[in-house]
Every structure is written in structure tokens, then in C-alpha cells.
């Protein structure tokens, strides 16, 4: 059975150490339905509930890297652009006496509500729970990032974001975002257990080859092997969760696995 958002965040909250969230891990409901997009009232309700869930679990060490936050802002700006288009449409096509009952007006109000909640989430949750707060040094950029670039180029595992974002709002996105997030997660793992949460298969590929070639990479790029490992938590489209430890096959993130990881603390 697929997990609901509240189950997912409750599950990851019990994992030890620092959780690093990639933007793809967030389940945005707005714009999922190609026929109705953000018009659907059910999607709007789910989106609001989702934001409340993130806030509820924000006291746990669930963190958001700068690159993820920049993508979140980019998407929020895209929603603002949609609001401007909707506003013009409402003003041109709806007479004022019946405006509050007209569907375009209702849609506009929904989008404004989503925009306000995203702004609140960014300021009060995402920015305050920055992954960068856990970085012991900036060596991730000079030592770890080059090793990640190395394996992505040699193994051709980066797909450069071809039509993989909701609402098609991310067009000029920094191609190094995922690589930088993974490098930061590795840097955090110098002193903490780390779980990198994603729906992006590129992270799985980077993780696989980094740990397979760890000795070679550490010698070539002259970095000390972190004391702890980074584990990947993959969220699939049916909302099921799997966990990938270094040099291991994916396993369902169930109660048994949670208990095993909880003993690491």
C-alpha cells in the first residue's frame, strides 16, 4: 500500500542523524493533473495538507540545502507568474457581480493561498533548517564536488533535467544542483549519519559509483573518507520508500529497517 505524506514524514523523522531533502522528494500536488492542473480542488486541499505536514515535522533534523531552496523559490516565482495571468483573465472575462462564484476567480484565490503558504514555508521552515548549518567545512566544494563531477561524466549518469519538473517551471536550472547537494551530504557525513531523500534516479547513480570507487576517488581528489555513510532514501511515484546503503541493493524502508537504523544512534 502506498504511503501518505504524513506516513512518509513520520517514517523519516525516526531515522537517526541528518536528513537532507532534495526538491524532487517533496510531493507537490498542484499541476499534477494535465487536464485540470492547479484547477482541481482535491489537489489544492492535498497541497495545503502537505505544507502543514512539513511544518509538523520540522523540529526533527530534516534539512534543506541551498540548491533545493533555490529550486523551491524558482517554482514559487513561476506560480506568481501564473497568478498574474489568472488575474488578467479574471479581470477581462468575469463581471464583478458574479466574480466570487466564477471558476477563474476561485482558481485565482487558490493559487494565491498556495503562494502565501510557500512563502511562509520558505521563511519559517526551509531557511531555518538549512543543510549548510551542518557542514563541518567548505571542503565539499574543493574536494568532494570534483569527485562527483568525475563519476557523473565518466558514467554518463546525469540526464540534465529533461521534462522532470512539475508545472514545467524550471528551465534555466543550475545543472550542478544535484551534484552539489550530494557533495554537501557527503561533507555532513564526516560527523553525522546522513539520509539523502529524493525521487531522482541520478542520486542513486551518483551514490552507487561514488562508493564503488571511493578509495580511487579519495586518492585522486585528495579527500579523507567521511566517518559515516550517506544512505539514499528513494521515494517512488506510488509513494513507497526504499533505502539504499553503500554497496547494497535497495530495501523497502519498513519498520524492521527503521528499528535497525534507530539502533545506530
N, C-alpha and C positions, 0 to 999 in steps of 0.2 A: 504494500500500500504506500502511495506517495505521501511524503511528509508535508505538513502545512508549515507556513513560515514560522509560526510560534514554536512548533516542534523542532525545527531546524536550529533556531537561535537558542533554544533551551539545550539542545544537544551540544552545540559548540561551546556554550558557556561553561560546560563541565570539563572541557578539555584543559589540561594544565598549560601553563606558560602563556605566551603572547600569540594572539590570533591576528593575522594580517589579512585584511579583506580586499580583494580585487573587485573592481567595479562590476565585472560580469557576474559575481556571486549574488549581488543584490537582485531581487526579483521585482522588477518594475512591471506593473500590470497595465499602465497607460500605454495605448498604442499596440497592444498585443493582437487585437482582432483587426485583420486587414479590412474587413467590411465596415466596421464601426469605429475602429481605432479608439481614441480617447472619448468617444461619444457614449460608450457603454456605461450604464450606471453601476453595474456589478464591478467592472474594472475600477471605477472610481472608488467604490467602497473598499475594495481589496487594497488599493494603493494607500488609502488613509490608514487602514488597519496595519499595513506593513510598516509605515513610519512609526506608529505607536509601539510596535514590537521592537524595532531597533532601539528606540528610546528606553524601553523597559529593561533591556539587557546591557545598557551602556555602562553600568558600573563594573562589569567584567572587563578583563584586559583584552577587549576586542578593539583593534586599532585600524586606522585608515591612512594609507600612505599618501603623500602629497600628490602623486600621479593619479591615484584614484580620485582624490578630491577635485583635481583639475578637470577630470572627465565628468564628474558629477556637476560641476559648475557649467561646463560646456553644454551638457544636456539641459540643465536648468535654463540657460540662456536661449536654447532652442525652444523650450516651452514658452518663454516670454515672447519670442517671435511669433509663435502660433497664437498666443493671446492677442497680439496686435492685429493679426489677420482676422481672427474671430470678431474682435471688437469692431473693426471696419465693416465686416459682413453684417453684424447685428445692426449697426447704425444705418446701414444703407437699405436693409431689406425688411426690418421689423418696425411696425408702427408702435409708438410709445405706449398707448393704452393696453396693448396685448403683449408687450415685451416680456414681462416676467413669466408668461405662460408659454413663450415660444421656445422651441428646442435649441436654436442657436444661442439664445440668452442663457439657458440652463447650462449648456456646454461651456460657455464662457465663464460662468460662475464656478463651475467645477475646476476648470483649468487654473483659475486664479487661486482657488483654495489649495490645489496641488503645489503651485508655485510658492505660496506662502509657507507651506509645510516643509518644502525642500530647503528654503532659505533658513528656517528655524533649525532644521536638522543639521545643515552645514555649520552654522554658527555654534550651536549648543552641544552637538554630539561629534560630528566628524572632525572639526578643527580642534576640539578639546581632547580628542582621543587619537592623537597623531602617532603614527608608527615611528616617526622621527624622534619622538621622546625616548624611545628605547634603543636608539643607535649608540653603541659604545664609542664609535669613532666615525670618521668620514672615509675610512679605508675601503668601504664598499664601492666607492666610485673609482678609486685609483687601482684597486686590486681585484675585487670581485666582479665588477661590471665588465672589464675586458675579458674575463674568462667566460662570462655568459655570452657576450658577443661572439667570442671564438666558437663556442659549440653551436650556436644558432646558425652561424654562417656555414660551418663545415657540414652540419647535419640537415641543413635546409628545413628547420622546424618552425620558422616564423612565417605566418601567412599574411601579415600586414593588414589585418582588419578588413577583409573584403566582405562587406554587407553583413556584419555580425553585430550590429548595434540597433537597439530599439529606436524607432522613430527616424532612423537614418540621419541622425543629427551630428554624428561625429564624422567629419570629413577630413579635416586637417590635423588629425590627432598625431601626437608625437609617436613615431614608430618605436622609440626606445622605452616607452612607458612600462610594458610588461617586463622587459629586461631589467629595468631599474628597480621595479617592485621586488623581483626575485632576488636581486643583489642585496637590497635592503633587508629582506627576510633572512638571508644568509648572514648578514652582519649582525642582526639581532640575535641570531642563534649562537653567537660567540658566548653569550651569557644566559640564554633562556631557551627552554623548549619553544619551538615555533610551529604553528599550523597556518599554512597559507591557503586561504579559502577562495575557490574560483569555479567558474564553469568553462574556462578557456583551456582547450587541449594543449595550447602552446606551453603553458606552465608544466603540464605533465611531461612534455618532451624535454624541456629545459632541465627539469628535476631529474629525469632518467639519465640523461647524458652527463650532467654535472657530477652526479655521484658515481657513475660508472668510470669516469675519467678523473676523479678527484685528485689522486696522487699526481697524475701528469699535469693537471691544471695548476695545482698548488706550487709545483716546482717551476712550471713555465711562467706563471704570472706572479710568483713570489709572494704568496699569502699563507698565513697559518690556517690550518684546518680548524673550523669552529668547533667548540667543545660539544655543542648539541647539534642535532639534526633538524632539518626542516622537513615536515611532513605536509603533503598536499591533501586537502580535503576537497573533493570534486563534487559539485552539485550538478546533477543531471537534469534534463528538461522535465522529467517526471517528478523532480524534487527529491529523489533518493540521493543519499550521501554515500560516498566511498572514501576511504583513506588510503593514501599511498605513502609507505615508509621508504627510505632509501634502499634501492636494490631489491625491493619486494613488489609483488603483484598487488593490484588494488584489492581491498577488502571492504565489505559493507560496514559502515560506521554504525554498529548496533550497540546494544547495552553491554555485551561482552567486551567489545573493543574499548568502549568508554571506560569500563572498570579497569582494564589493563593499563590504559594511558593515565588514568587518575592515580594509579599507584606510583607513577613517576615523580610526583611532587614530594 
